[in-house]
Amino acid sequence: MVEHREATRYLVRVPVIFTLHNGEEITAGGFTRDVSALGIYVLCDRSQCPSPGSALSVEVLLPPLETNIHSLQLRAEGRTVRINGPNEQSGFALATNLGGEPELTTLRE
């Protein structure tokens, strides 16, 4: 099988909050499965998976990598490109440009 991805994916499981912007705003949460400069794969309850093409914003909560360092929150906008089928773990792929200039915020405890 030939890999067609344009960016390296990193397997990382961290909390994520996402908000759909399709008429009414709906906020839900889950965990990342993997992250790349061009997208995020989010694991969540099947009932919360947005339809392909849905516009949404995400907040990825990054834990501190060292002691005495605060957690970080990465915010980005994107579109759902696919959701998993009924026989797979529920989740969706989000196309976004994390390699550009996503908003990064330090979270105080």
C-alpha positions in Angstrom: 0.0 0.0 0.0 1.3 3.4 -0.9 1.0 6.3 1.6 -0.5 9.4 0.0 -0.4 11.7 3.0 1.4 15.1 2.7 2.3 15.4 6.4 3.6 13.1 9.0 1.0 11.9 11.5 1.9 11.8 15.2 0.0 9.3 17.4 -1.0 11.3 20.4 -4.0 11.0 22.7 -5.0 14.3 24.3 -8.4 15.9 25.1 -10.1 17.9 22.4 -13.2 20.1 22.5 -14.9 20.8 19.1 -17.6 23.2 18.2 -19.7 22.8 15.0 -20.7 25.9 13.2 -23.7 24.7 11.1 -26.5 27.1 11.8 -26.6 26.4 15.6 -23.3 26.0 17.5 -22.9 22.6 19.1 -20.0 21.8 21.4 -18.7 18.3 22.2 -15.5 16.6 23.2 -13.3 13.6 22.6 -9.6 12.7 22.3 -7.2 13.0 19.5 -6.0 9.7 17.8 -3.3 11.4 15.7 -2.3 14.9 14.7 -0.4 16.3 11.7 0.3 19.8 10.3 -2.7 19.3 8.0 -5.2 17.7 10.3 -6.5 16.0 13.4 -8.2 12.7 13.9 -10.8 12.9 16.7 -12.2 10.0 18.6 -15.7 10.7 20.0 -19.1 9.3 20.6 -20.7 8.3 17.3 -23.7 10.6 18.0 -21.3 13.6 18.2 -19.5 13.0 14.9 -20.1 15.9 12.5 -21.2 15.2 8.9 -18.5 15.4 6.2 -17.9 19.0 5.1 -19.0 20.5 8.4 -17.2 23.6 9.5 -15.9 23.5 13.1 -13.3 24.8 15.5 -11.2 22.7 17.8 -9.3 23.2 21.0 -6.6 20.7 21.7 -5.5 20.6 25.3 -1.7 19.8 25.5 -0.3 18.7 28.8 2.9 20.3 30.2 6.0 18.4 28.9 8.1 19.5 31.9 7.4 20.3 35.5 6.7 23.9 36.3 5.4 24.5 32.8 1.7 25.3 32.2 -0.6 23.3 29.9 -1.2 24.7 26.4 -4.3 25.0 24.4 -4.1 24.9 20.6 -7.1 26.4 18.7 -7.8 25.9 15.0 -10.6 26.0 12.4 -11.3 23.2 9.9 -13.7 21.0 8.0 -14.7 17.3 8.6 -13.3 15.2 5.7 -14.7 11.8 6.8 -16.2 9.9 9.6 -15.6 6.2 10.5 -18.0 3.5 9.4 -20.3 1.6 11.8 -17.8 -1.3 12.3 -14.9 1.0 13.3 -14.1 3.0 16.4 -16.2 6.2 16.2 -14.5 9.4 15.2 -13.8 11.8 12.4 -10.9 13.3 10.4 -10.6 17.1 10.4 -8.7 19.0 7.8 -7.0 22.1 9.2 -3.7 23.9 8.9 -1.8 23.5 12.1 1.4 24.2 10.2 0.2 27.7 9.6 -0.6 30.0 12.5 -3.0 28.3 14.9 -3.8 30.1 18.1 -1.7 28.8 21.1 -2.7 29.8 24.6 -1.0 29.0 27.9 -3.5 27.7 30.5 -3.0 28.9 34.1 -3.7 26.5 36.9 
